[in-house]
Amino acid sequence: MIRSKEIRDRLREVDLYLLDKYKLEHPKKKRDYVKYEMLFMRRIKKVMKELYPIIDEATKNIKVIKKKGRHKSLNPKQKLTLILIKQLV
């Protein structure tokens, strides 16, 4: 009769074997961070160029009603720009 400890030990051996085999077949790739940062900056610049016309289109029909109280420091276009940039970066 096989005991649960023996099964766990055998499964642990199989896991270690498969892990070693996987590591040999899939070596860890090194990332060139300089190239990665350059590509990231290019993508961000491209997105930002395409983003401003979309923001203009989205905010052109928004009307802000002035109420009593504190003056709003940002208009809707600026608020939307900040939110989208935050999400992108």
N, C-alpha and C positions, 0 to 999 in steps of 0.2 A: 504494500500500500504506500502510495506517495504522500508524503506529508506536505503541508502548506509551506513550511520553511524551505524544503527542497525545491518546490515550485518557484518560490520567490528568488532563491539563489540562481536557479536555471534561467529565469526571466532576466535577472540582472546581468548574467553572462551574455545572453543574447543581445540585450540592449547595448552593452559595452562593445560587443563585436560589430553590431550595426553602426554604432556611432563612429568607431574607428574606420570602418569601411566608407561611410559617408564623408568623413573628413578627408580621406585620401582621394575620393572621386570629385569632391567639390572643395578645392583649396580656397582659402579666404582671399578675396580680392582686395588689393590695396587701392585706396582712393587717392587720386591726385587732387588735393584740396585747392591748389592754385587754379587749376583748370575748372574745377567744380564751381568755385566762387565766380570766375569770369563768366561761365555759362549762366549761372544764376542771375548775375547782374544784367546780362543781355536779355534774359527772359523777362525780368522785372521792368526794364526800360521799354521793351516792346509792349508789354501789358499796359503800362502806364500811358503810352501813346494812344493805345486803343481804348483806354478806360475813360479819358476825359470827354470825348464826344458822347459816350453812353451816359455819363453822369449828367451832362448838359441836357440831354434828351429826357432823362428821368426826372430832373428837378425843374424843368421850365414851366410846368403848370402848377407848381406848389405855391400857394399863397400863405403868407404868415400874417396872422391877425395879431396886432399889437394889443397887449393887455397891460393892466397895471402890474407893477412889480419890477423885478430885476430885468434889466435889458439882456437879451440873448447875445452872447458874444460871437456865435457862429451862425451863419445862415445855413439853410438845408443842404446846399451844394457842398459846403465845407464839411458839414457833419457826415454826409454820405462818403465824401472822399476819404476822410479819416477812418471811417469804419471799413471801407474796402481795402485801403492800404494796410490796415492792421491785419485783416484776414489774409492778404496776399503774402505778407512778410512774416 
